[in-house]
Every structure is written in structure tokens, then in C-alpha cells.
Amino acid sequence: MHDFLTAALYKFVELPDFADLQSPLLACCESQGVKGTLLLASEGINGTIAGSYEGVQAVLDFLRRDPRLTALEHKEAYAAKMPFYRMKVRLKREIVTLGVPDVHPALMAGRYVKPQEWDALLDQPGLVLIDTRNDYEVAIGSFKNAVNPQTRSFSELPAWVEKEMAAGGKLAPVDGKNPQVAMFCTGGIRCEKSTAFLRSKGFEDVYHLEGGILKYLETMPEDQSQWQGECFVFDERVSVGHGVRPGNFTLCRSCRDPLSAEDRQSPLYELGVSCHHCHGQTTAPQKQGYRERQRQVEMSGGRRQAHIGVKQPGSD
């Protein structure tokens, strides 16, 4: 039985009074028993929340009563247990951090491509397809022939773009003309900003997947798909596949990288403590602290209680 509704949402919109929205939004979420994280900035809103169907809908209705957020869209998924442990509404400079001033996705983003039309775009000759997600996300799944910029954070992408625009790079002009570029990410938010950044650099034919990978996996049948592997998500599901069904990956609680069943067979893997990615990067005292944390998690699990000391994936 799936008792909890998860809603992922974002919208780029001018919110000069975003700080004034923090307290009433938090109060609404708490009154409805909704948990998760919402980010507010002058450029818009971004986040994921979870709770009862009625509670989540009440928060969405609250947001949409603001005329600037009337068209706010969200993606839904259901879970058997609450994926978050607390509710946070945070004020930020950006709702997704690129670190480049004067990039305005509400005005400059590339052209949307619907999931049903995405595969046809990917088959166009000369297209440069870029996965704008972080390296650990790309590692467990991506579109066929996608370029991996090998970034550890979204803010590293502009430097990669600048490098690849030079002669011999993947984004270098061909016969004096910038290449056609398509970008994609988990839910669409990073693509809106990255395509706006590319347009600010003079690229004209720039596209992004509407609704992101999650909408594509929800929409496209697996036997007609160019997606390979699973999609990392920033909640307790860790990964999803076609149909947005929960995948086969778990999370290393030390470095927060996704781990396959094969990864968990490594002699360097210890539940809640380390994996082959991070075993050599933590000290013996740190590992002992993680073991104590894991012991507390298991004790709270035995009492059917949530252990609030566990830092959730995607949190700061």
C-alpha cells in the first residue's frame, strides 16, 4: 500500500519578495504534515515534498494562489513510507546553483521538446547531446550517445562549456556555426538554466527535454526508448527505471553515491559506513562514527521509528 504522495516541483519566475514567502509556506506545510525541502530565490521556487494526498494538494493549492505560481507544475510519485524526515523552506541566491550572473531561464531557456518527440531529435546528425547531471548520476544511466561532462556539481558545468567551445571541443563551431545542442536532466530544472547559459554564449539551436528524464521514463515504453540504465533520484528510492518504478540501487551513507548490487559485494562495502568509492577517503575514527550512526538507525528501525539523524540525499 502506498500511503505517501511525493511531489517534485519548480518554476522559474520573478519573485523579488521571496523572503516574505518563507514563513507562511513553512506554516502551511507543517499544518498539513508535509515534509521535504523547498528552496525560494528571486528567480523562483524548487523542491520536493511528501505527505498524504490531501496534505500535498493543500500545499500545492496554497502556492498556486499566488498569481505568479498559478501555472506551477509538479511530478507525482507514491511511496510506502515517508521519504523525508523534516520540513525545510530555505532562502537561496539561486534555486539551482550555476554561479553565473545574468542568466535568466524564464526569458532565455532553450526550446522544449516533448518526450514523444525526443528520440527523433536525438537521431538528427551533428546533434551534441549533453547530460547536465553530476557524474555519479550519469554513472547509473543516461541516453545513448550522451556526452558526460564529468562534473561533481552543476556549478562546474559553465567551465566545461567554455573549455568545449574552444577549437577541437565538442561545442566548437563547425564551418563557422555553433552546433545544434540538446540537454537533459532529471526533472528539467537544470536544463532550463544550462540552455539559457548556452544561449547567452551565442548558441541558437538549443533544446531541452520537457519534464526531464522522469517524464520521459513515465511516458515512453521501454521497448521504444533510447534511455539506458536507471535514473538517480534525490529521495529514498535512490533510482527509478521505466514507468518510474523503483530501481535496484541503494545509497552509500558515507559518500552518498549510488551502489548497485555488484558494488555492495565489494569487500570495501560496509552498510552505513563505506563503499569502494569512499573507503580510502575517511579515517578510522570517522568510520567508527558511521558505525555508531548505523547502529542507531537499525535500533530506530526496530522500533518502527524514523531516525532523524540520517542525512538525506540531496540535502545540504
N, C-alpha and C positions, 0 to 999 in steps of 0.2 A: 504494500500500500504506500502511495506517495503522498505524504502529508504536507510537504512544504513546496511552495512555488518560489522559484528563483527568477528574478527579472534583471537583465543587464540592459543598461540604458546610457545614452549620451546624446548630446546635442550641442553643436557649435552655434552660439547665439550671443549677441552683445548683452552682458549682464553687469553693468557698471556698479550696481548696488548688491553684488553677490554676497558681500559680508552680512548684509541685513537679512539674508535668507537663511543663514546658518541655524539660528536658534529655533525659529518656527518649524523648519524642516526636521530638525532633530526631535523636537517635541512631538511632531506628527508620527514619526517612525516609532518612537518609544511608546506612544499611546496605543499603537497598533501591534506591538510585539514584533516589529520588523527589525532585522539585524543585517549588517553588512557595512559597506563603506560607500559614501558619496562624496565626490570632490566638486567644489564650486570655485570658479575663477571668472574673471571678467570676460573670458571667451566662451563660457558655457558650463555645462554640467556633465559628469561622467561617474559611473559606478555600478555596483551590483548589490542588490538587496534580496532578502529572502524572508519568508514568513508564511502565514496562512494565505489562502487565495484572497480572502476578504481584506486582510491587512495590507497586502501588497497593492491590491487595487485601490485601497483608500489613499495610500501614499502617491500612487500614480495620478489619481484624481486631484490630489492636493497640488501636485506640481503643474498639472495641465490647466489649473485655474488661473495660473499666470499667463496672460496673453502671449508672452514671448515663448512659452513652452507648450502651447496648445497642440502643436504638431509633434511633440516628443514621441519617439517610437521606442519600443523595448522588445527584447527577446525573452521568451519564457522557456523554462525547463522545470521539471519536477524532481524532487529528491525525497528519499525515505527518512532522512534525518536533516536537521538544521545544519547547513554548511558553514555558518558563521557563528561567532561566539559573543559578539558585541556590536553595537551600532556606533558608527563614527561619521560625522559630517565635517569635512576638512576644507579649509580655505587654501587655495593654491595660486601660484602665478599662472600656471597652465593646467588644463585638465588632462593633458598628456604632454610630457616634457620633451620638447625638441630642442629648446635652448637657443632658438633663432628668433630675433625680434622681427616684427612686421610681417609675419606670416599669418594670414587671416583665412582659415578654411571656409568660413561662411561666405567669403567672397571669391576665393581663388582656387578652390579644390578642383581636381580633375573631373572627368566625365564618369558618371555612374554606369556600370554595366551589370545588368541583372544576371543572377546565377544561370538562368536558362540560355543566356547569350555568351557566357564567359568562355566556354570551351571553343566556340567559333573564333573568338578574338585571339585565344592562345595559339590557334593554328595559323595565324597570319605570319608570313615570312618577315624576318627582320625585327620582330617584336622583342623587346627586352622585358622579361617578366621578373619582377623583384619581390621577394618575400621580405617585408619590412619588420618581421618579428625578430626576437632575440635568438641567438644561436641555439640555446637549449630548447627552445620551442621548435625551431626548424628541424632539429635532430630527430624528432619522433614522427615527422610527417610534413609534406609540402606538396605543391603541384609539380607535375612532371616538367622538367627543364627550367625550374625556377632558379634564379640567382640567389645565393645566400650571402649577404653582406658580412656575416660572421660578427655581429655586434652583440655585446652583453647588455646594452641598454639602448633605448630608442634615440637618446641624445647623441649617440655615436654615428647615427646614420648620415647627418649632413657632411661630416668629414669624409665618409666613404663615398658619397655622391661627388664631392669636389675632386677626390682622387680619380674616380672613374670617368670624370668628364675630360680628363687630360688625354693626350694622344695615346692610342692603344688601349684605352679603358673601355669598359662595357657601355658607358654612356657618352663616349666620344662621338663627335659629328661624323657622319658618313656623307661624302661628297658635299660638305658644307652645311648639312642639315642634321639637326638633332634626331636621334632615333625615336620611334614610337615606343612608349613605355606603359606597362601595366603593373599596378602594385596591388598587393593584398595583405590582409592581416586577420586577426581572429574575429573581430566584430565590426570592423570598418573604421574605427576612430583614428588609428594611426595612419591609415591610408589617406583619409581626408587631409591630414596635416602634411604628410610626406608628398602627396601630389601637389598641394598648394606650394610647398617648398620648391618642387621641381619647376612649377610654372613661374615662380619668382626668379628662377635661374634661366629662363628663356625657352623651356620646353613647351611645345604647344599640344602635341598629341599625347596626352596623359590620361590614363584610365584607372579606375579602381573598382574592385568587386563590391557591389552594393550589398550591405548586410554582412560582409566579410565571409570567412571560411564557414562559420557556424550556419549562416543562412544557406550557403552552397550545400553543405552536408545535409541540411534539413530538406532541401529542395530536390537535389539531383539523385537519381537512382545510382546505386553503386556500380552497376554494370555499364553505365554511360559516363562515368566520372573520370576526370584526369587527376583527381586527388589520390595521393599515395600515403599510406600510413594513418596516423591518428593526429588529432588536433589538441594541443595543450590548452587547458583552461585554468583560470585562476580561482579555483574553488576545490572542494574536497573530492570532486570527480577526477581531477588531475588531467584526464584526457577523454576525448569522445571520438566516435567514428561516424560513419554514415548513419543517417537517421538521428544524429545527435545522441546515440546510445553510449552509455559509459564505456570507456576503453579499458585497456589492460595495464596501464601504467600506474605506479604509486609514486609517492614523493619522498625524497631524502629529506629528513627533518633537519639535517645539518646545513647542506648547501642549497636545498630546495630544487634540485634538478630532478626531472622525471626519470624513473627507473623502470625498465622492462623486467619481465620475469627472468630473462637471462642475466641482466645486471644484478638481480637480487641473489643470484647463485655465486657471485664473486666472493672470495674469501675476505675481501676488504669491506663487504657489506655487513653492517650491524644495525638492526632495526632501531631507528630513532637516534642513531649515533654517527654513522658514516657510510659512505659508498665509495666506489672506485674513483669517482670524480674528486672527492674532498678528503679522503682518508689521510693523505700526506700533508694536508693544509691546516690541520688542527692539532693542538698539543694534547698530551696525556691528561692534564687537568681539565681541559675543555671537554674531552671525550667522557671523562668521568661525570662532569656536569650534565652532559646529554643523557648519560645512562640514568642518572637520578631523575631527570625530566621524564624519560620514557617510563620509568617505574611509576611515577606519579600519574602519567597518562593511563597506564594499564590499571592502576588502582581505581581511578575515577571511572574508567570504562566498566570495571566490575561492579561499581555502584550505580551504573546507568546514569552517570553524571558527565557533563561536558567539562573537560579540563581547560580552563581559560588561559593557562599559561602557554599553550601551544600557539606559536606564531603562525598565522595563516598565510598560505601562498598569495603573493601579490600585495601583501601589506608592507608598510614602511616601518 
